[in-house]
Amino acid sequence: MSDYVEVAITSDSSDELWNCCVWDVRTGTHLLSYKGGGAPCHHTFSVINQQYFLAGNMVKPMLHVWPMNRHEPITTRFILPGRATAAAVSPDGNYCVVAVQEVIYVYLLLTGAMIATISSHYLSVTTLCFNDSGSHFVSAGQDGKVLVWSLSQVVRVFQRQISQAVYSFSDHALSVTDLYVGKGRMKALLCSVSLDRSCKIYDLTSGSMLLNITFQESLTSVTMNALESIVFVGTNEGPIYAFSITLPPRTKEYLVIKKQHQKNVFLGHKKQVTCISVSRDEELLLSGGADEQVIVWHIKSRQQLRVIPHKGIITTARFLLTPKAMFNQETKLNLSFQPFQKTVYPLEKIHDLTVDLIVQESTFSNLECRTTSFNNPAQSTSNLEEISKLKKEIQHLKMINKEIYEFCVKSIVR
């Protein structure tokens, strides 16, 4: 199975055959399926450290996590205050943000601690996504607002005041249906689409709107190619538009008329386009719709290469670089999860938190990584002995650094 460089993962609302499914888009072959967790809700599917899949249940107030090389979800129950309307996991796999109606909950995945809650939307949150560094995440809702949050500000355990968004965009008149955050940390582009028929592109560096593209149909999904030069938007009627942001005219406001852009329209879906994704080589476009079909497109010719039928409305359709563990059931995945807490972790008990640290024990001959768990105040004898060894090692390293520094200074002075 090592020849699958990039696969497609899909899910639908039916929950008849499976919850999530992995496909080879070149042949349409079914590779893997994941069951036992209920139909995943739209805008809740996430990947955790290339080892696990996470998705919100469409009916029940809970999340499900599947190991990539297993068909059944893990037994840990992630109970939420209500049914998730959106969810996202940080790129490092440490934090999970979940929206339940208009409230956003921030969890620490490894401990299950609820770190913070955010209530800045006054209608349901429709989508959440992180930037590629995980330093910020973006929320959008039915109220038309797009908010950019600093994760470090939100999860500060000693702050008692309510966190303020880094940027607050209120340019949409109707519900925001999808978001896309590009590469480049806080120098990336942010795209949002809405039922008000507009696609807006923002610069996260300055917080300003760069381009406002208006279409003749309501928009439901958005993505960009790897170079972030072409925007692909799915509509409520079925067509998918491709718009180059590098070609003239370079005005801030632009109206896309369907008859004048026939060469940039993908026609195939009969109903709303719910999700779209572009392959890394920019050759293929993957789209899913309310017509219960996933279509693989050739971007340059706009031809349909393959149609993959499903049993319900498509809730997830995205390309994914094949993780090493996906097709190897013998691989042991090293992440552990705890059930989600029901309330925000109290500040007076913050000293009781258990934190897993990876301590690097450096020598000039080899490097070794060991994981040590520190639990305060009740520490076992083995932990105390381990701490004592680590302190001695730190002192030894400090002495070596001091000797190297003195040697360098003497060599320079001579």
N, C-alpha and C positions, 0 to 999 in steps of 0.2 A: 504493500500500500504506500510505499515511500514515494511513488511517482506522482501522487496527488499534491501538487504544489499549492493550488488554491481550490477550495471547495466552496459550495454554497450551502447555507443552512437556512431552513424555512420552518415555519409553523403556521397553523391556521386555527380557526375558532371551533372546529368540529370536535376534536378530541376523540375521533373514532379509531384511527389506525395508530397514531402516535402523537406525542406532544411536540417534539422537534425532530427534524430529519436532515441528514447530511447527504448531499448529492454531488456526483461528478457531472459538472455542467457540459462537458464535452460529449458525453454519451447519454446523459439523463439517467445514469445508473444510481439506484438507491444504495448508499454505502453504510449508513448507520442510522439508528432511530433511538429516541429517548422517550420513555413512557413513565406512567405512574405519578405524574405531577399535575394533571389537569391542563386544559388549553391555556397557553401563555397569552397574557394580555398585550395589546399593542403598546409599543414604546417602553417595554420593561425588560427586554432581552439584553443581557450583558455577558461578557467573557471575563473570568477571573483568572489572571496570571497564566493564561494559556493552559489551564488545567481543569476549569469547571465552567459550566454554563449556569446562569441565573435568570429566572423569569418569574414574573408575577402571575398568580392564578387569575383567570378571567372572572371567576365566580366567588371564590373564597378569599378572605382577608389574609393572605399568606404568600410567601415567596418559596420557590423550589430551586434546589441546586443539584445539578447532575455532574458527576465526574465525567470527563470527556471519553474515557475508555470503559464506561459502564452504562447499561441501559436504564437502570433504576436510579432515582434520586437518593441523596444521602438521607439518613433518618432524622437529622436535626430539623426541628420545626421552627420556621421563621414566621411567627405570628405578628400581624400588623394591626394597627388600630382600625383599619378598614381596608376595603379592596384597593389595591394599588392602581393608580391611573398613569404613573410613569415611574421609572427606576433607572439608575445608572450606577456603575461601579468605577472607582478611580483606577487609572492605569496601573498603579502599584498593587491593586487588590486589597488595600487596607480599609477603604471607606465605601459605604453604600448609601446613596441618597434615594429616598423613596417618597413619592408624592401620594398622599391620600386626600382626595378632593383638593382643597386649596392649601393644605398644610404639607410642608416638606420635612421629613424626618431624616436625620443624619446618624448612621450607625457605624460603629467600629466592628468590622466583620469578625475578626479573630476572637473577640470577647463578647460580642453581642450587645455591648453597651450603647445606649442611645445618648449620643453626645450633645445633640442640639435639635431644636425644632424651629422652623421658619414659617411665619404667617404673613407674607407680604402680598400674596395674590388674593383677590377677593372672589374669584371664581376658580373652578378646578384647574389644576396644573395638567397640561396635556403632554409635555415632553421635558426630559432632563438629559443633559449631556456634559461630559468633562472635556476640557482641552487636553492636548496630547501630553502635557507635563503633569496633569492632575492638580495643578495649583489653583485652578478656578473651575467652577461649573456654571452652567447656564440653565435657567428655568423659563418656561413659557406656558401661558395658560389661555383659558377661554376669555379672559378679560382683555386680551390683546397685548399684554405686557410681556416684555423680554427682559429678564434680570440676570446680570452677571455677578456671581458671588465669589469671594475669596475664601477658599476652603480653610486656610489657616485662621482667618478671622472668625469663621463660623464655629470652629471646633475648639476655640480657646476656652479651656475648662474653668478659668477663674474670672471670666467676664460675666457680668450680670446684666449688662445692657443688651438690647436687641441689636443684632448685627444689621448693618446697612449694606445694600448692594453696591458693588463697585460702579456699575452702570445700570441705569434703568431706562429702557427704551419703550415708549408708548406710541409708536408710529402706526401700529396696526389698528384698524377700526373694528375688526371682528376677531374671532378665535384664531390663535396661532396653532397650526396643525403639525409643523415639523421644524426641526433645527438641524444645522450642520455647522460644526466647528472644524476649521482646517488645521494644518500643521503650523508650527512656529511659536508655540507657547502663547504668550500674550501679544505676539505680533501677528497672530493668525487672523483670518477672515471669519466672520460669523454670518451665516445665511439663515433667514427665517422666512417661512411662507405662511399664508393665512387664507381664510375663507373670503377675505376682502379682495382677493385676486391679485395681490401684490407679493413680490419677492424682494426683500430688502437685504442688502449686504452692508455689514458694518466692519469697521476697523477697530479691533480690540485694543490697539495701542493708544489711540486717541479717544475712542468711544464715539466716533462720528459715523454717520451714514454715508457710504461711498456711492451707492447706486440703489435706485428704486425702479424695479422692473414691474410693469403692470400688464396683466394678461386679460383675456376676454372670458376666462373661466376661473372658478374657485380653485385654489391650489391646496394640495393635501400632503405632498412629500417633496423632499429636496435632497440633493447630494451634489458633489463636485468631483471632477477628475483629479488624478494625483497631482497634476501641475496647478490645480485650482484656477484654470483658465476658462473652463466651461461649466456652467451651472445646468443641472438636469432637474426639472420640476415636473412632478406628476399632478394631474388635475382631477377634479371631481367627476368629469365626464369620461375620462379614459385616456386621452392623448397625453404623451410625454414630450415636453419641449426641451431642446438643447439650446442654450444661449451663451455665446462667447462674450466674456466681459473685457477682452483685450482688443476687440475690433471696434472701429468707429461705427456710429457716432459716439463720442465719449461724453455725453451729457448725463447729468445726475438722474434725470427722469427719462424713462423710455417705455414706450407702449409696444407690446408685441401683438401683432395682428396675425391671426392664423393663416390667412390666405397669402400673406407676404412671407411667411416662414415655413412653407410646406416642406422645404428640403431639410428642415431641422426638427421635424415632428415624427415621433414614433407612434404609429397607429396599430392597435392590436387589442387593447383592453376595452371591454364594453361598459365597464362601470368604474367606480372610483379607484385610483391608484393609491394603495396604502403605504408602500415602501419601495425604495429603489436603492441600488448599490452599483458601484463601478469597480471593475477588476483592476488590479495593480498595473497591468500592462496597458490599460485604457482601451482594450479591444472589445470588451464585453460589457453589457449593461444588464443587470438583473432587476426585474420589477415584479411586484405582486399586487393583486387587486381584489376588490370586492366581488369580482366575477369568478373567484375561486381558482385562479390560474396564476402560475409563476412563469414568466416569459424570459428567455435568454435572447438578447439582441446583439447583433453585430453593429457596433457604434458607427463605423464609417459608412456602411451601406444602409443602415437602419432596417435591416432585414431580421425577421424572426428566425433564430437558429433552432430553438427548441421551446416547446410548451409543456410544462409539467403540471398536470391537473391535480387539484386538491379537493377536499371534502367540505371546506368552509372558507370564510373570508381570510385572506392572508394577513397575518399579524407580524410576521418576520420574514424578510428575504434579504440576505446579505452575503457578500463574499467574505471568506475567512482563509487566511494563510494556515495551512494544515499544521496543527501543533504536533510535536513528536509523540506525545502520549496518546493521541486520539485512536490509533489503530493498534496499540500495544496494550493488551489487557494485563500484562504482567508488570507494567510500570506502576510503582507506588507513588501516589500523589501525596505531597507532604503538608498540605494545608489542613487545619482543623478549625471547626466552626462551633460557636455556642449559640443557643437560642437567643432571639432578640429580647431585650428588656422592654417592659411596658411603659416605663417612665424615664425621664432624663436622669442620668446618673447624678446623685446629690453631691454637692461640693464637699460636704463634711465627711464623706466616705471616699474621697478621691485617693487617699493613701492606701486603701484596701485593694486598689486595682492591681491585677496581675498583668505584667507586661513581659512579652517575649522579646529578648534582645539577641541579636546575632553578634557575638564577640569574635573579632578576628585576632588570632594568636600568631604574631608575625615572627619569623626567623629568617635568616639569610639563606637557609637551605630549602625551606619549603613553607607553604602557607596552609593553614588548616582553619576551617570554620566550624565553630561549635555553637549550639543554641542553649542558652541558660535561662531558666525562669526565675525571676525574683518576685517574691511575694512578701509584702510588708504588712503587718509586723511579724507574723508567724512564719519563721523560716526553718526549714529542716536542717539537720546536721550536715547532710551532704551538700546543701546549697552554701552553707557557711564555709565549708572546706573549699568549695569551688571558688567562692569569692576571695578567700585568702590567697589561693593560688594565682588568681587573676591580678590581685593587687601586687603580688611579688613580681609577676611578669611585667606589669606596667612600670614598676620601679626599675626593673632590669632594662627595659626599653628606653626609659628616660636617661639612664646612665650611658647607654650606647649612643644615644643622640647627643648627649653632652660631649662625649669623647670625640665624636665626628665633628661637631661644631668647633671644639678647641683645636683639633688638628687642621681644619680648613682655615681658621683664623691665623694660626702660626704659619701655615704655608703661604698665605697671601701677604702677611707682614714681611716674611723673608724675601 
